[in-house]
């Protein structure tokens, strides 16, 4: 088992999700803040993978621990893939409430087909300034206009998975950690780490 993994994020929800999935690979998964790392990273790439790569490499040059960065977001078919790489800062304020309000306003004009959406998660593992592994995971659903559930974070209460009859906001976290876009990408990372040992 590896010692520590530093997540190139300040998002506590992401750290919890990733720690649960990679518990067998690392003794401890911590955020940049918990590791005492403060690096300003501007996420200006035009892809999820580009943003994840930028974050992972920037953090990995200031620590001896493995660094994983992810960039994830929501892509709505009828909105031409928006919010996309701007998911976290879709509204002017960038708060979950305002992002969701803007999304609902925009999708309320779309038919059922246009509300089809998918979450994307790109993950990059870096060590000492070098990219070791990268991958993407996706999860398909559709956007509803009334929130359902208190769980998850971000757009989760509006992301409905027809196959399960519930939103990510309603879904048990254990189940979400098995099927989410992040879970799909992290499973690929976990397989890589197991084979690397």
C-alpha positions in Angstrom: 0.0 0.0 0.0 1.2 3.5 -0.9 1.6 6.2 1.8 -0.3 9.3 0.8 -2.1 10.6 -2.2 -2.6 14.3 -2.6 -5.7 15.4 -4.4 -5.2 18.6 -6.4 -8.5 20.0 -5.2 -10.1 22.0 -2.4 -13.4 20.3 -2.9 -14.1 18.2 0.2 -16.8 16.2 -1.6 -14.4 15.0 -4.2 -11.7 14.1 -1.6 -14.3 12.0 0.3 -15.4 10.2 -2.9 -11.9 9.5 -4.1 -10.7 8.4 -0.6 -13.5 5.8 -0.5 -12.7 4.4 -3.9 -8.9 4.3 -3.5 -8.8 3.2 0.2 -7.0 -0.1 -0.8 -4.3 1.7 -2.7 -3.3 4.6 -0.3 -3.1 4.8 3.5 -4.4 8.4 3.3 -6.0 10.6 0.7 -5.7 14.3 1.5 -6.4 17.6 -0.1 -3.8 20.2 -1.1 -4.8 22.3 1.9 -4.3 19.4 4.3 -0.9 18.8 2.7 0.0 22.5 3.2 0.2 23.1 -0.5 -1.0 26.4 -1.9 -0.6 26.7 -5.6 -2.8 28.9 -7.8 -3.8 27.0 -10.9 -5.9 28.6 -13.5 -8.1 26.1 -15.2 -8.1 27.5 -18.7 -7.6 24.4 -20.9 -10.3 23.6 -23.4 -10.8 20.0 -22.2 -11.4 18.2 -18.9 -8.2 16.2 -19.5 -6.2 19.4 -20.2 -7.3 21.0 -16.9 -6.6 17.8 -14.9 -3.2 17.5 -16.4 -2.4 21.1 -15.6 -3.4 20.7 -12.0 -1.6 17.4 -11.4 1.7 18.5 -12.9 1.7 21.8 -11.0 1.2 20.1 -7.6 3.4 17.2 -8.3 6.6 19.3 -8.6 6.2 20.6 -5.0 5.7 17.2 -3.3 7.2 13.7 -3.2 3.8 12.1 -2.9 1.6 10.9 -5.7 -0.8 13.6 -7.0 -4.2 13.0 -8.6 -6.1 15.7 -10.2 -9.5 15.5 -11.8 -11.5 17.8 -13.8 -15.1 16.9 -14.2 -18.3 18.5 -15.3 -21.7 18.2 -16.8 -22.4 18.2 -20.6 -26.0 18.7 -21.7 -26.7 17.6 -25.3 -29.3 20.4 -26.1 -26.9 23.1 -24.8 -24.1 22.1 -27.2 -22.2 20.3 -24.3 -22.5 23.2 -21.9 -21.7 23.8 -19.1 -18.7 21.5 -19.9 -15.3 22.7 -18.7 -17.1 25.7 -17.1 -19.4 23.5 -14.9 -17.9 24.8 -11.6 -18.2 28.4 -12.7 -21.2 28.3 -15.0 -23.0 31.2 -13.3 -21.4 34.5 -12.4 -21.0 33.7 -8.7 -20.0 30.0 -9.3 -22.0 28.8 -6.3 -23.9 25.4 -6.7 -27.2 27.2 -6.2 -26.6 29.8 -8.9 -25.1 27.2 -11.3 -28.1 25.0 -10.8 -30.5 27.9 -11.3 -28.9 28.9 -14.6 -28.9 25.3 -15.8 -32.6 24.8 -14.9 -33.5 28.0 -16.7 -31.7 26.9 -19.8 -32.9 23.3 -19.9 -36.5 24.2 -19.2 -36.7 25.4 -22.8 -35.5 22.0 -24.1 -37.5 18.9 -25.0 -36.7 15.5 -23.4 -34.1 14.7 -26.0 -32.3 18.0 -25.5 -32.1 17.3 -21.7 -30.0 14.2 -22.2 -26.7 14.8 -20.4 -23.5 13.1 -19.2 -21.0 13.7 -16.5 -17.4 13.5 -17.5 -14.4 12.9 -15.2 -10.9 13.2 -16.4 -8.1 12.0 -14.1 -4.4 12.5 -14.2 -1.9 10.8 -11.9 1.5 12.6 -11.6 4.7 12.0 -9.8 7.5 14.5 -9.4 6.4 16.6 -12.4 5.7 13.7 -14.7 2.3 12.4 -15.9 2.1 8.7 -15.1 -1.5 7.9 -16.1 -4.6 9.6 -17.5 -8.1 8.5 -18.3 -11.7 9.6 -18.6 -15.0 8.2 -17.2 -18.6 9.1 -18.2 -22.0 8.6 -16.8 -25.2 9.2 -18.8 -28.4 10.7 -17.5 -30.7 13.6 -18.1 -31.5 16.9 -16.4 -34.7 17.4 -14.5 -36.0 20.9 -13.5 -36.9 20.2 -9.9 -34.2 19.1 -7.5 -34.5 15.6 -5.9 -32.4 14.5 -3.0 -30.0 16.1 -0.6 -26.9 14.0 -1.3 -23.9 14.6 -3.5 -22.9 18.1 -4.5 -23.0 20.4 -7.5 -25.6 19.4 -10.1 -26.3 16.0 -8.5 -29.9 16.7 -7.4 -30.8 17.6 -11.0 -28.9 14.7 -12.7 -31.5 11.9 -13.2 -30.4 8.3 -14.0 -33.4 6.6 -15.6 -31.9 3.1 -15.1 -32.0 3.7 -11.4 -35.1 5.9 -11.1 -33.3 8.5 -9.1 -30.9 11.4 -9.2 -27.3 11.4 -7.9 -28.7 13.6 -5.1 -31.0 10.7 -4.0 -28.6 7.9 -4.5 -26.9 6.1 -1.7 -23.2 7.3 -1.7 -22.0 3.7 -1.8 -24.0 3.1 -5.0 -22.9 6.4 -6.5 -19.3 5.5 -5.9 -19.8 2.4 -8.0 -21.4 3.9 -11.1 -20.5 7.6 -11.3 -18.3 9.2 -13.9 -15.6 9.6 -11.2 -16.0 6.0 -10.1 -15.5 4.8 -13.7 -12.4 6.9 -14.1 -11.1 6.0 -10.7 -11.6 2.3 -11.4 -9.4 2.7 -14.4 -6.8 4.4 -12.2 -7.1 1.7 -9.5 -6.5 -1.0 -12.1 -3.4 0.8 -13.3 -2.1 1.2 -9.7 -2.8 -2.5 -9.0 -0.9 -3.5 -12.1 2.0 -1.1 -11.3 2.6 -2.8 -8.0 
